[in-house]
Amino acid sequence: MLNRPFFALILLFLLSSGWLNAQQNNSARGLLNNKETDIDSNTAALSLTDCIRYALKNQPALNQSLIDESIARTNNAIALSGWLPQITGAANYQHYFGRPTAFSTIGGTLTPITSGVYNYSIPSVTASQTLFTPDVLLAVRASKLNTLEARQNTAATKINLVSQVSKAFYDLLLSLEQIGVYKEDTSRLKKNQADAYNRYVSGVVDKVDYKQATISLNNSLSQLKNATEAIQAKYAVLKGLMGFTSQKRFTVNFDTAKMMKDIYVDTTARLQFEKRIEYQELQTAKRIQRETTMYYQLGFLPSVSAVYNYYDQFQANNFADLYSRSYPYSNFGIQLNIPIFTGLRRLENIHKARLQEQRIDWDEVNLRLQIYTQYSQALASYKSNLYYLRQQGENVEMAREVYNIVKLQYSEGVKAYLDVIIAESDLQTSEINYLNALFQLLQSKVDLEKAMGDIPTEI
């Protein structure tokens, strides 16, 4: 029978393990439940910052990355458990139908002697402590790197998420602003149609001007309808990126003055590869591979562990008397396992690991080329879009001025209505081009910041 202190120790251990397991489960459930499934009812209009902040809390892929971090830490704890003492218990029962026979020399004659008893039972406890082995050494050296790798993967997910949400937000704003242009254009064309109709009724002009005005108005109404219908799809894209699963609707807003101020970025800043999360991930992978190479190199060393065994032997001829008396014994020793020959597997593993290191070195060269290409393309796109925006801003002012003059001249009978149509079309085109230039510039700024490793992930 187990004594009370030993039984209490086991009970305490089991309770502690259950409590820790419950805490880990609660922590995991807390991580999964720490999600906002709905936007505050008081927040009807969301800015870009609001959308990004919501996405960083609710996007499924990001939450999966956070869980992967917890999994990495748990895997480290599992691997490091090899450094802790390992205790196992065992018990057996054995009954002999016929007792074993041993031979002994008695009086110069080899005589068979029946030995032993009919019933045996030996409970045992074995405790071992690893002193050195390459497996647990690798676990210690790679544990921090595995956690760092998981954190960097989360950071990469955040960067991509912020970039995608920003672009989707700008794309939605572009459509909303285009609707405003189309509405303004439709309002002008309705007035022009009414003026053309009145001039036709009064006999000043024929019905051609009225028909042309109607055609222009119908085209503008079609553009307005198409842009309006596309809004819901772009809202759906933004909601998907945000992880917004609620049926509640929201609108987006923006500060025009702040937006115009935020279009500028320092184009003279030097590209630093170390700021890119992909480069950081590659450096971590290189360090992990070096540890793997070292692990195979240490495979030639022996594994050393200390072992303690305790046996409590019970034996009796009658089963009823089996556990009435015990004959305990124990031993302690050092166990040494020396890998003498493994079919050249260790040498080939070392060769393979070194080749993988060389491959990662070439991955770094390739990544630098890719980053520089992305940076050059993003910088060229940003500069061209900035120039295009300035030119389109001037075009809008001139087109509006031309339209007002031509409209006045038409009212006075100096210009034909065709000139009004052309001037109005130029004004609409210049306004649409200006909006396209503005939001293309904002999106290219996001691409440039991402290429330079400057995307903020803490909002």
C-alpha positions in Angstrom: 0.0 0.0 0.0 1.1 3.5 -0.8 1.9 5.6 2.3 -0.1 8.7 2.9 2.7 11.3 2.2 3.4 9.7 -1.2 -0.3 9.5 -2.0 -0.8 13.2 -1.1 2.2 14.1 -3.3 0.7 12.3 -6.3 -2.7 13.9 -5.7 -1.2 17.4 -5.5 0.7 16.8 -8.7 -2.5 15.7 -10.5 -4.5 18.6 -9.2 -1.7 21.0 -10.2 -1.6 19.5 -13.7 -5.3 19.8 -14.1 -5.3 23.4 -12.9 -2.5 24.3 -15.3 -4.3 22.5 -18.1 -7.5 24.4 -17.3 -5.6 27.7 -17.2 -4.1 27.0 -20.7 -7.6 26.0 -22.0 -9.1 29.2 -20.6 -6.3 31.2 -22.1 -6.9 29.7 -25.5 -10.6 30.3 -25.2 -9.9 33.8 -24.1 -7.8 34.4 -27.2 -10.5 33.0 -29.5 -13.2 35.0 -27.8 -11.3 38.2 -27.6 -12.9 39.3 -30.9 -15.3 42.1 -31.6 -18.0 40.6 -33.7 -19.8 43.9 -34.1 -19.0 47.6 -34.3 -20.1 49.9 -31.6 -23.6 51.1 -32.4 -22.4 54.7 -31.8 -19.8 54.3 -34.6 -21.8 54.8 -37.8 -18.9 56.1 -39.9 -15.4 54.6 -39.8 -12.1 56.2 -40.7 -9.2 54.3 -42.2 -7.7 54.0 -38.7 -11.0 52.5 -37.4 -11.1 49.9 -40.1 -7.5 48.9 -39.6 -7.9 48.7 -35.8 -11.0 46.6 -36.2 -9.2 44.3 -38.7 -6.3 43.8 -36.3 -8.7 42.4 -33.8 -11.1 40.4 -35.9 -9.4 39.2 -39.1 -9.4 35.4 -39.0 -6.0 34.9 -40.6 -4.4 37.2 -38.0 -6.1 35.5 -35.1 -4.8 32.2 -36.5 -1.3 33.7 -36.5 -1.7 34.6 -32.9 -2.8 31.1 -32.1 0.3 29.8 -34.0 2.4 31.9 -31.6 0.9 30.1 -28.7 1.4 26.7 -30.5 5.1 27.6 -31.0 5.5 28.4 -27.3 3.7 25.1 -26.4 5.9 23.1 -28.8 9.0 24.7 -27.1 7.7 23.6 -23.7 7.1 20.1 -25.0 10.7 19.9 -26.4 12.2 21.4 -23.3 10.5 18.9 -21.1 13.2 16.4 -22.1 15.5 18.3 -19.7 13.2 17.6 -16.7 13.3 14.3 -14.8 11.3 11.5 -16.3 9.5 9.3 -13.8 7.6 6.1 -14.8 5.9 3.4 -12.8 5.3 -0.2 -13.6 3.9 -3.3 -11.9 3.5 -6.9 -12.8 2.1 -10.2 -11.5 3.4 -13.6 -12.4 2.1 -17.0 -11.4 4.1 -20.2 -12.0 2.1 -23.4 -12.6 5.4 -25.2 -12.1 8.3 -23.7 -10.2 11.5 -23.3 -12.1 14.3 -25.8 -11.7 17.9 -24.9 -11.0 20.9 -27.3 -10.9 23.4 -27.4 -8.1 26.3 -29.7 -7.3 25.7 -31.5 -4.1 28.3 -34.0 -2.9 29.9 -33.9 -6.3 26.7 -34.7 -8.1 24.7 -32.3 -10.3 21.4 -32.2 -8.6 18.1 -30.5 -9.8 16.5 -28.3 -7.2 13.1 -26.7 -7.5 13.4 -23.0 -6.5 11.3 -20.0 -6.1 7.6 -19.6 -5.2 4.4 -19.8 -7.2 3.4 -16.1 -7.1 5.5 -13.0 -7.9 4.5 -9.3 -8.0 7.1 -6.5 -8.5 5.9 -2.8 -8.6 8.7 -0.5 -9.6 9.5 3.2 -10.1 12.2 4.4 -12.5 13.5 8.0 -12.5 15.9 9.2 -15.2 17.6 12.6 -15.7 19.1 13.5 -19.1 22.6 14.9 -18.6 23.4 15.5 -22.3 21.9 14.6 -25.6 21.8 16.5 -29.0 18.0 16.4 -29.1 17.4 18.4 -26.0 20.4 20.7 -26.7 18.8 21.6 -30.0 15.5 22.2 -28.2 17.1 24.7 -25.9 19.0 26.6 -28.6 16.1 26.7 -31.1 13.3 27.5 -28.7 13.7 31.2 -28.8 14.2 31.1 -32.6 10.9 29.1 -33.0 9.0 31.7 -31.0 10.7 34.6 -32.9 9.7 32.9 -36.2 6.1 32.7 -35.1 6.1 36.4 -34.0 7.6 37.4 -37.3 4.9 35.5 -39.2 2.3 37.4 -37.2 4.0 40.7 -38.0 4.0 39.7 -41.7 0.3 39.0 -41.5 -0.3 42.3 -39.9 1.6 44.2 -42.6 -0.2 42.5 -45.4 -3.5 43.1 -43.6 -2.9 46.8 -43.0 -1.8 47.2 -46.7 -4.8 45.4 -48.1 -7.3 47.2 -45.8 -5.8 50.6 -46.7 -6.1 49.8 -50.5 -9.6 48.5 -50.2 -10.6 51.6 -48.2 -9.1 53.9 -50.8 -10.8 52.0 -53.6 -14.1 52.4 -51.8 -13.6 56.1 -51.3 -12.7 56.5 -54.9 -16.0 55.0 -56.0 -17.9 57.2 -53.5 -16.1 60.3 -54.8 -16.9 59.3 -58.4 -20.5 59.0 -57.5 -20.3 62.6 -56.2 -18.9 63.7 -59.6 -21.5 61.8 -61.5 -24.2 63.3 -59.4 -22.8 66.8 -60.0 -22.6 66.0 -63.7 -26.1 64.7 -63.8 -27.4 67.9 -62.0 -25.6 70.1 -64.6 -27.0 68.0 -67.5 -30.5 68.1 -66.2 -30.3 71.9 -66.1 -28.8 71.9 -69.6 -31.6 69.7 -70.8 -34.2 72.0 -69.3 -32.5 75.0 -70.9 -32.3 73.3 -74.3 -36.0 72.3 -74.1 -37.0 75.8 -73.2 -35.0 77.2 -76.1 -36.5 74.6 -78.4 -40.1 75.4 -77.3 -39.5 79.1 -77.7 -38.2 78.5 -81.3 -34.7 79.7 -80.7 -33.1 76.4 -81.7 -34.3 73.1 -83.2 -34.8 69.9 -81.3 -31.3 68.6 -82.0 -29.9 70.5 -78.9 -32.6 69.0 -76.7 -32.0 65.5 -78.1 -28.2 65.9 -77.5 -28.8 67.1 -74.0 -31.1 64.1 -73.3 -28.5 61.7 -74.7 -25.8 63.2 -72.5 -28.1 63.0 -69.4 -29.0 59.4 -70.0 -25.3 58.5 -70.4 -24.5 60.3 -67.1 -27.4 58.5 -65.3 -26.0 55.1 -66.5 -22.6 55.9 -65.2 -24.1 57.0 -61.9 -26.2 53.8 -61.7 -23.1 51.6 -62.4 -21.0 53.3 -59.8 -23.8 53.1 -57.2 -24.2 49.4 -57.8 -20.5 48.7 -57.5 -20.4 50.3 -54.0 -21.9 47.3 -52.3 -19.3 44.9 -53.8 -16.5 47.2 -52.6 -18.0 47.4 -49.1 -18.1 43.6 -49.1 -14.4 43.4 -50.0 -13.5 45.8 -47.2 -15.7 43.9 -44.7 -14.0 40.6 -45.7 -10.6 42.1 -45.1 -11.7 43.5 -41.8 -13.2 40.2 -40.6 -16.6 42.1 -40.3 -19.2 39.3 -40.0 -22.0 41.3 -38.6 -25.0 42.2 -40.7 -24.9 45.8 -39.4 -23.9 48.3 -42.0 -21.3 51.1 -41.6 -20.1 53.9 -43.7 -16.6 55.3 -44.3 -15.5 58.8 -43.9 -12.2 60.7 -44.3 -10.6 64.0 -43.7 -9.8 65.6 -47.0 -7.3 68.0 -45.6 -5.5 65.2 -43.7 -5.6 63.0 -46.7 -4.0 65.6 -48.9 -1.3 66.1 -46.3 -0.7 62.4 -46.0 0.0 61.8 -49.7 3.6 62.9 -49.3 6.5 60.6 -48.4 10.2 61.0 -48.3 11.4 59.7 -51.6 15.1 60.4 -50.7 15.1 57.8 -47.8 17.6 55.0 -48.3 16.2 51.5 -48.8 17.1 49.3 -45.8 16.6 45.6 -46.4 16.7 44.9 -42.7 13.4 46.7 -42.2 11.5 44.3 -44.4 9.8 41.5 -42.5 10.6 39.0 -45.3 14.3 39.7 -44.8 13.9 39.3 -41.0 12.1 36.0 -41.5 14.9 34.8 -43.8 17.5 35.6 -41.2 15.6 33.7 -38.6 15.3 30.7 -40.9 19.1 30.9 -41.5 19.8 30.8 -37.8 17.5 27.8 -37.3 19.2 26.0 -40.1 22.6 26.7 -38.5 21.3 25.1 -35.3 20.1 22.1 -37.3 23.6 21.7 -38.8 25.1 21.9 -35.3 22.7 19.3 -34.1 23.8 16.8 -36.8 27.5 17.6 -36.0 26.9 16.8 -32.3 25.3 13.5 -33.3 28.8 11.9 -32.9 28.7 12.7 -29.2 27.2 10.1 -26.7 24.0 10.6 -24.8 24.4 10.6 -21.1 21.6 10.1 -18.5 21.3 9.2 -14.8 18.9 6.4 -13.9 17.4 5.4 -10.5 15.3 2.3 -10.1 13.3 1.2 -7.1 11.6 -2.2 -6.9 9.3 -3.6 -4.2 9.3 -7.3 -4.7 6.4 -9.5 -3.4 6.5 -13.3 -3.5 4.6 -16.1 -1.9 3.3 -19.6 -2.6 -0.3 -18.6 -1.7 -1.9 -15.7 -3.5 -3.6 -14.6 -0.3 -0.2 -14.1 1.4 1.4 -12.4 -1.7 1.3 -8.8 -0.4 1.8 -9.5 3.2 5.6 -8.9 3.0 7.8 -7.0 0.6 11.5 -7.4 -0.3 12.5 -3.9 -1.7 15.7 -3.2 -3.5 17.0 -0.3 -5.7 19.9 0.8 -7.8 21.4 3.9 -9.3 23.5 4.2 -12.4 24.8 6.3 -15.3 23.7 5.3 -18.8 25.9 6.1 -21.8 24.8 5.6 -25.4 27.5 5.9 -28.0 26.6 5.9 -31.7 29.4 4.0 -33.2 28.2 3.4 -36.8 24.9 4.4 -38.3 25.5 3.6 -42.0 27.0 7.1 -42.8 23.7 8.6 -42.0 25.2 11.3 -39.8 27.7 12.4 -42.4 25.0 12.7 -45.0 22.8 14.6 -42.7 25.6 17.1 -42.1 26.2 17.4 -45.8 22.5 18.0 -46.4 22.3 20.6 -43.7 25.2 22.5 -45.1 23.7 22.4 -48.6 20.5 23.8 -47.1 22.5 26.7 -45.5 23.9 27.5 -49.0 20.5 27.4 -50.5 19.2 29.9 -47.9 22.2 32.2 -48.7 21.0 32.2 -52.3 17.5 32.9 -51.1 18.9 36.0 -49.4 20.5 37.1 -52.6 17.2 36.5 -54.5 15.2 38.3 -51.8 17.4 41.4 -52.0 16.9 41.5 -55.8 13.1 41.2 -55.3 13.0 43.9 -52.6 15.0 46.3 -54.7 12.7 45.7 -57.7 9.6 46.2 -55.6 11.1 49.4 -54.2 12.1 50.8 -57.6 8.7 50.0 -59.1 6.8 51.5 -56.1 9.0 54.6 -56.1 8.5 55.2 -59.8 4.8 54.6 -59.5 4.5 57.0 -56.6 6.5 59.8 -58.4 4.5 59.5 -61.6 1.2 59.4 -59.8 2.2 62.5 -57.8 3.1 64.4 -61.0 -0.1 63.2 -62.6 -2.2 64.4 -59.7 -0.8 67.9 -59.9 -1.4 68.0 -63.6 -5.0 66.8 -63.2 -5.6 69.3 -60.5 -4.7 72.1 -62.9 -6.9 70.5 -65.6 -9.9 70.5 -63.3 -9.6 74.2 -62.7 -9.2 75.0 -66.4 -12.0 72.6 -67.5 -14.4 74.2 -65.0 -13.5 77.6 -66.2 -13.9 76.6 -69.9 -17.3 75.0 -69.2 -18.6 78.1 -67.4 -17.5 80.3 -70.3 -18.9 78.1 -73.0 -22.2 77.6 -71.1 -22.5 81.4 -70.9 -21.6 81.8 -74.6 -24.2 79.2 -75.5 -26.9 81.0 -73.5 -26.1 84.2 -75.4 -26.2 82.3 -78.7 -22.5 82.6 -79.5 -21.6 78.9 -79.2 -23.3 75.8 -80.4 -24.6 73.2 -78.0 -22.0 70.8 -79.2 -19.4 73.0 -77.6 -21.3 72.8 -74.3 -21.3 69.0 -74.6 -17.6 68.9 -75.3 -16.8 71.3 -72.4 -19.0 69.4 -70.0 -17.4 66.1 -71.0 -14.0 67.5 -70.5 -14.9 68.8 -67.1 -16.3 65.4 -66.0 -13.3 63.5 -67.4 -10.8 65.9 -65.7 -12.7 65.5 -62.4 -12.7 61.7 -62.7 -9.0 61.7 -63.7 -8.2 63.8 -60.7 -9.9 61.4 -58.3 -8.2 58.4 -60.0 -4.9 60.1 -59.7 -5.4 61.0 -56.0 -6.4 57.5 -54.9 -3.8 55.8 -57.2 -1.3 58.0 -55.4 -2.5 56.9 -52.0 -2.4 53.3 -53.0 1.1 53.7 -54.5 2.2 55.3 -51.3 1.0 52.2 -49.4 3.1 50.1 -51.9 6.1 52.3 -51.4 5.9 52.1 -47.6 5.5 48.4 -47.7 8.5 48.1 -50.0 10.5 50.1 -47.6 9.3 48.2 -44.6 7.5 51.2 -43.1 4.0 49.9 -42.8 2.8 50.5 -39.2 1.2 47.6 -37.5 0.3 49.2 -34.2 -2.7 51.4 -34.6 
